[in-house]
Amino acid sequence: MLLVEDVATTGGSMVKAIKILREQGAVVERAIVVVDRQEGGAQNLEPLNVRLESLVKASELLEINQ
């Protein structure tokens, strides 16, 4: 199963959602977000063995605006 979110910050809401989904029997291995704010979301998903993928990272957006 692929979890989809709009923005990842610390990943707290994704961690909660993954735990609930897994309690119901889902196999969650990846999460995709539109924007990764790079505030720990990817690192907080690692203990759950979930890889965070993003369409764009905050650092990339900052580069574009300079």
C-alpha positions in Angstrom: 0.0 0.0 0.0 1.2 3.5 -0.8 0.3 6.3 1.7 -0.2 9.7 0.0 0.0 13.0 1.8 0.2 16.6 0.7 3.1 17.8 2.9 5.5 16.1 5.2 6.9 17.9 8.2 7.8 15.6 11.1 5.8 12.7 9.8 3.7 12.4 12.9 0.4 12.1 11.1 1.9 9.6 8.7 3.2 7.5 11.5 -0.2 7.4 13.1 -1.9 6.5 9.8 0.6 3.8 9.1 0.1 2.2 12.5 -3.7 2.2 12.0 -3.5 0.8 8.5 -1.1 -1.9 9.7 -3.5 -2.8 12.5 -6.1 -3.5 9.8 -3.7 -5.7 7.9 -2.3 -3.3 5.3 1.3 -3.6 4.2 2.7 0.0 4.0 6.2 0.3 2.6 6.2 3.7 1.0 4.7 7.1 1.5 4.6 9.8 -1.1 4.2 13.5 -0.5 4.0 16.6 -2.8 6.3 18.6 -0.6 8.9 17.3 2.0 9.6 20.2 4.3 12.7 18.2 5.4 11.9 18.5 9.1 12.4 14.9 10.1 9.6 13.1 8.3 11.8 10.7 6.4 13.8 9.9 9.5 10.7 9.3 11.6 9.3 6.8 9.1 12.6 4.8 9.0 11.8 2.8 12.2 8.6 1.7 10.5 10.5 0.6 7.4 8.6 3.1 5.3 10.4 5.0 2.6 9.4 8.6 2.1 9.3 9.9 -1.5 8.5 13.5 -2.5 7.7 15.3 -5.6 9.7 18.3 -4.4 11.8 19.1 -1.3 11.7 22.4 0.6 15.4 23.0 -0.2 14.6 22.7 -3.9 11.8 25.3 -3.6 14.2 27.7 -1.9 16.7 27.3 -4.7 14.1 28.2 -7.3 13.1 31.3 -5.4 16.6 32.7 -5.2 
